[in-house]
Amino acid sequence: MCAQAKLKFVGLSDSVIVSSGCVLMSALSSDAVSEYVVLPGFCDVHVHFREPGFSYKETIESGSKASARGGYTAVCTMPNLNPVPDSVENLMLQRKLIEEQSCIHVYPYGAITVGEKGEQLADLEGMAPFCIGFSDDGRGVQDDEMMRRAMKRAKALGKMIVAHCEVNSLLNGGYIHDGQYAAARNHKGICSASEYEQIARDLKLVEEIGGAYHVCHISTKESVELIRQAKAKGLDVTCETGPHYLTMDDSFLQEDGRFKMNPPLRDKSDREALVAGIVDGTIDMIATDHAPHSAEEKSKGLAGSAFGVVGIETAFPVLYTYLVEPGIITLEKLVELFSTNPRKRFGISAGEEYTVWNLSKEFTVDPDQFLSKGKATPFAGWKLKGECVLTVCDGKSVYDKSKMED
């Protein structure tokens, strides 16, 4: 029966296409009339799996299973943990959990500074062989000289600085974008300058020092233009943005913690600039910033809830539905953003890793069905196209929809 199923391969090497045959024959045999697309395993360079320290929010096991369901075979985990991976000893605690629990490839970051406090450089030399790069995600490095030292050290070690850019003195207690929604409802806003001013500082340092630099979750039109200009100068700079920033702006906000993330949903003009940055290649990759919290932590409205939303199980369907289906970008371009570009930039090889999707399948986002422990998503109730039916990592099935339904 499976021989009748229609398969399209996008972005895969000939060897993987050949080796995938037996697995696909088995997995798809029950649905011979559907059309499937086989894509390389996705790579997300910005996720939070919360271990060690916060396993009530997520675990390596639950996060990796959720990732596999989303088509991912490789992710990079951020260091805002307890203990913070700012030394070899602390980093190895996380690596041990990864080895024991993960069903996909998980690459941890090391912190830039001790405790992510911005006061003292972490043990970058010691951690370099065991981490994918250095980040103080969740906090911007406030001190110019500290970031200069970090960039010099990372360059010497052949590692990338992966920066959460945020000027603390400009936050003023804000928690959503400083726009019309905030003004109309008396919420405290976060100005766009808090993001792009630190990006501008860092880009000057990159121009001075050199080395590889990557900007996390950009959300403003000014950020897009700064990175566009830096690339035109030939600087070794890349960036990411998330599905929610490309499909929502602050007019989508509701009085609900599932709409609270950092950076926040910005203005419509920012969203349009981000989409333009995707189209022209200024923005290199999609990263979910998958950030699970407990239900209680996300139940306190926009003002009181924790920052962060989940997204690794919905990322591809969201952007397939809202970028590919309307013809804004091609499926091939989306594969570059989800797999080719992040793997190339971060040196993450793709072996026998692929994911199979039924792109004609429509569904409504139901957080209760997530494999992640986190359920707070701004996409709840959205109707999307594209269902993952199989994910294979190192030749082994790590997600099989048919078995989930048994």
C-alpha positions in Angstrom: 0.0 0.0 0.0 2.7 2.5 0.9 4.0 2.5 -2.7 0.9 4.4 -3.6 1.6 7.2 -1.0 3.0 10.4 -2.6 6.3 11.5 -1.2 8.2 14.7 -1.9 11.7 15.1 -0.6 13.0 18.7 0.2 16.5 19.6 1.3 17.7 16.0 1.9 20.9 14.4 0.6 20.6 11.4 -1.7 22.0 9.1 0.9 19.3 10.0 3.5 16.6 9.7 0.9 17.7 6.1 0.1 18.2 5.1 3.8 14.8 6.5 4.8 13.0 4.1 2.5 12.4 1.2 4.9 11.3 3.4 7.7 8.9 5.4 5.6 7.4 2.2 4.1 6.6 1.0 7.6 5.4 4.3 9.1 3.2 5.5 6.2 1.7 2.2 5.1 -1.6 2.8 6.9 -2.3 5.9 4.9 -1.5 5.3 1.3 -3.6 8.1 -0.2 -2.0 11.1 1.6 0.7 13.3 0.2 3.8 13.6 2.5 6.8 15.8 2.4 10.1 14.5 3.9 12.3 17.3 5.3 15.7 17.4 7.1 15.5 17.3 10.8 14.9 20.8 12.2 17.4 22.6 14.4 16.4 25.1 17.1 19.3 27.1 18.5 17.2 28.7 21.3 15.2 26.5 23.7 14.7 26.2 27.5 14.5 22.7 28.9 14.7 23.9 32.5 17.0 21.3 33.9 18.8 21.3 36.2 16.9 23.4 38.6 13.3 23.9 37.3 12.1 20.5 36.4 8.5 21.4 37.4 8.4 23.6 34.3 10.1 21.2 31.8 12.6 18.3 31.7 15.2 17.2 29.2 12.9 14.3 28.5 9.7 16.2 28.0 11.4 19.0 26.1 13.1 16.6 23.7 9.9 14.6 23.1 8.1 17.8 22.4 10.9 18.8 20.0 10.7 15.5 18.2 7.0 16.0 17.7 7.7 19.4 16.2 10.1 17.9 13.7 13.3 18.8 15.5 16.3 16.5 15.9 18.7 19.1 17.3 18.3 21.9 19.8 20.5 24.2 21.8 19.5 24.8 25.4 19.9 28.1 27.2 21.9 28.5 30.5 19.4 30.3 32.8 19.3 27.2 35.0 20.2 26.3 38.6 23.1 25.9 38.9 24.0 28.1 36.0 26.4 26.3 33.6 29.2 28.8 34.2 31.8 26.2 35.0 32.8 22.8 33.7 31.3 21.2 36.9 27.9 22.8 36.5 27.9 22.2 32.7 28.5 18.5 33.2 25.5 18.2 35.5 23.3 19.3 32.5 25.2 17.2 30.0 24.6 14.1 32.2 20.9 14.7 32.2 21.0 15.2 28.5 22.8 11.9 28.0 20.3 10.1 30.2 17.0 11.6 29.0 17.1 13.1 25.6 15.7 11.4 22.5 17.3 14.0 20.1 20.6 15.9 20.0 20.8 18.5 22.7 23.7 21.0 22.8 24.0 23.2 25.9 25.3 26.8 26.0 27.7 27.9 28.6 27.1 31.2 30.4 29.1 34.3 29.5 29.3 35.5 33.1 29.3 33.8 36.5 25.7 33.3 37.5 24.6 35.3 34.4 25.1 38.3 36.7 27.4 40.3 34.3 30.0 40.9 36.9 32.7 38.3 36.2 33.5 36.2 33.2 32.6 32.5 33.5 35.1 29.7 32.9 34.9 30.1 29.1 38.1 28.2 28.5 37.1 25.2 30.5 33.6 25.0 29.1 34.5 25.6 25.4 35.0 21.9 24.5 31.6 21.0 26.0 29.2 23.7 24.9 27.8 25.0 21.6 28.5 28.7 22.4 28.2 31.3 25.2 25.1 33.2 26.2 23.6 35.0 29.2 20.2 34.5 27.8 17.4 36.1 29.7 19.7 39.0 30.5 21.8 41.4 28.5 25.4 41.9 29.4 25.2 45.5 30.6 28.9 46.4 31.0 30.6 47.3 27.7 34.0 46.2 28.9 32.7 42.9 30.1 31.2 42.2 26.7 34.4 43.3 25.0 36.4 40.8 27.1 33.8 38.0 26.5 34.0 38.6 22.7 37.8 38.5 22.7 37.9 35.3 24.8 35.2 33.6 22.7 37.0 34.5 19.5 40.3 33.0 20.7 38.4 29.8 21.7 36.6 29.6 18.3 33.2 30.0 19.9 30.2 32.2 19.3 28.7 34.9 21.5 24.9 34.4 21.4 23.4 37.6 22.8 20.2 38.4 24.5 20.2 42.2 23.9 18.4 44.3 26.5 19.4 47.6 28.2 18.2 47.3 31.8 18.0 51.0 32.4 15.4 51.4 29.6 13.0 48.7 30.9 11.3 50.8 33.6 9.3 47.8 34.9 7.7 47.2 31.5 6.3 43.8 30.6 4.6 44.3 27.2 5.5 46.5 24.2 5.3 50.3 24.8 2.6 50.7 22.2 -1.1 51.5 21.8 -2.3 48.5 23.7 -0.2 49.3 26.7 -1.2 53.0 26.7 -4.9 52.2 26.3 -5.0 49.8 29.2 -2.4 51.5 31.5 0.2 48.7 31.2 3.9 49.4 31.7 5.7 49.2 28.4 9.1 48.0 27.1 10.5 50.4 24.5 12.1 49.1 21.3 15.3 51.0 22.1 16.0 48.6 25.0 16.7 45.9 22.4 18.2 47.7 19.5 20.5 50.0 21.4 22.4 47.0 22.9 22.5 45.4 19.5 24.1 48.6 18.1 26.7 48.5 20.9 27.5 44.9 20.3 27.9 45.4 16.6 30.4 48.1 17.2 32.4 45.7 19.4 32.2 43.0 16.7 33.6 45.5 14.2 36.4 46.3 16.6 37.2 42.7 17.7 35.9 40.3 15.1 34.7 36.9 16.0 31.3 35.2 15.5 28.2 36.9 17.0 24.6 35.9 16.9 21.6 37.9 18.1 18.7 36.2 19.9 15.0 36.7 19.2 15.0 40.1 17.4 11.7 41.9 17.5 12.1 45.4 16.2 12.5 47.1 12.8 15.5 48.9 14.0 17.2 45.6 15.0 16.6 44.3 11.5 18.1 47.3 9.9 21.2 47.3 12.2 21.9 43.7 11.3 21.3 44.3 7.6 23.9 47.1 7.8 26.4 44.9 9.7 26.1 42.2 7.1 26.7 44.7 4.4 30.0 45.6 6.1 31.0 41.9 6.1 30.8 41.4 9.9 30.4 37.8 11.1 26.9 38.3 12.4 23.7 36.3 12.3 20.3 36.5 14.0 17.1 34.7 14.7 13.5 35.6 15.3 10.5 33.5 16.4 7.2 32.4 14.9 5.1 34.7 17.1 7.0 37.8 16.1 6.4 37.0 12.4 2.7 36.4 12.8 1.5 38.6 15.6 1.9 42.2 16.9 0.6 44.0 20.0 -2.8 44.3 18.5 -3.2 40.5 19.1 -2.6 40.9 22.9 -5.2 39.7 25.4 -5.2 40.0 29.1 -3.7 36.6 29.5 -0.2 35.4 30.5 0.1 33.3 27.3 0.8 36.5 25.4 3.7 37.6 27.7 7.2 36.9 26.3 10.5 38.7 26.3 11.0 40.5 24.0 7.3 41.4 23.7 5.1 41.4 20.7 5.8 44.7 19.0 4.1 47.1 16.6 2.7 46.0 13.2 5.5 47.9 11.5 8.0 45.8 13.4 6.3 42.6 12.4 6.3 43.7 8.7 10.0 44.5 9.0 10.8 41.1 10.4 8.9 39.4 7.5 10.9 41.5 5.1 14.1 40.5 6.9 13.1 36.8 6.4 12.5 37.4 2.7 15.7 39.2 2.0 17.9 37.0 4.1 18.8 39.5 6.9 17.2 37.1 9.4 19.0 33.8 9.1 16.9 31.3 11.1 13.8 30.6 13.1 14.2 29.9 16.8 11.3 29.2 19.0 12.6 30.5 22.4 10.5 27.6 23.7 10.1 28.7 27.4 7.8 26.5 29.4 6.4 27.6 32.8 3.9 26.1 35.2 0.2 26.9 34.8 0.3 28.9 38.0 3.2 31.0 36.8 1.3 31.9 33.6 -2.1 32.5 35.3 -1.4 36.0 36.6 -2.2 38.1 33.5 0.2 40.3 31.6 1.5 42.1 34.6 2.1 39.2 37.0 2.9 36.2 34.8 6.3 34.9 34.1 7.9 35.9 30.7 7.9 33.1 28.2 5.7 30.9 25.9 6.0 27.5 24.4 6.3 27.0 20.7 8.4 24.0 19.6 5.4 21.8 18.7 3.7 24.5 16.6 6.6 26.5 15.0 6.6 24.8 11.6 2.8 24.6 11.1 2.5 28.3 12.1 5.0 29.5 9.5 4.0 27.0 6.8 0.4 28.3 7.2 1.2 32.0 7.4 4.4 32.4 5.2 4.4 29.5 2.7 0.7 29.0 2.0 0.2 32.7 1.1 3.3 32.6 -1.1 5.5 35.0 1.0 8.3 32.4 1.0 8.8 29.0 -0.5 8.8 25.7 1.4 12.5 25.4 0.4 13.2 28.7 2.1 11.4 27.6 5.2 13.6 24.5 5.4 16.6 26.7 5.2 15.4 28.8 8.1 14.5 25.7 10.2 17.4 23.4 9.4 20.1 24.4 6.8 21.0 27.8 8.1 21.1 27.1 11.9 23.1 23.9 11.4 25.6 25.6 9.1 26.0 28.6 11.5 26.4 26.5 14.7 28.4 23.6 13.1 25.7 21.0 13.8 25.8 18.2 11.3 22.8 16.4 10.0 23.3 12.7 9.7 20.4 10.3 9.2 17.8 12.8 10.5 14.6 13.7 8.9 11.0 14.5 9.6 7.8 13.6 7.6 4.8 16.0 7.3 1.3 15.8 6.0 1.1 19.4 4.8 -2.6 19.1 3.8 -3.7 18.1 7.3 -5.6 20.9 9.1 -5.8 21.1 12.9 -6.7 23.4 15.7 -3.9 24.1 18.3 -4.9 22.5 21.6 -2.2 23.0 24.3 -3.7 20.1 26.3 -2.3 17.8 23.5 1.3 19.1 23.8 4.0 16.8 24.9 5.8 19.7 26.6 4.9 20.3 30.2 4.3 24.0 29.3 0.9 24.8 27.8 1.0 28.6 27.5 0.9 29.5 23.8 -0.5 32.5 22.1 -1.5 30.2 19.2 -4.1 28.3 21.2 -7.2 27.9 19.1 -5.5 28.8 15.8 -6.3 26.7 12.8 -3.1 25.5 11.1 -1.9 23.3 8.2 0.8 20.7 8.5 1.0 17.7 10.8 4.2 15.9 11.8 3.7 12.2 11.3 7.3 11.0 11.9 10.7 12.2 13.1 13.9 10.2 12.8 17.1 10.9 14.6 20.3 8.9 13.9 18.2 6.4 12.0 15.8 5.8 14.9 12.2 6.9 15.2 11.9 9.5 18.0 8.3 10.5 17.2 5.7 8.4 15.3 2.2 9.8 15.3 0.7 6.4 14.5 2.1 5.0 17.8 1.0 8.0 19.8 -2.6 7.2 18.7 -2.4 3.5 19.7 
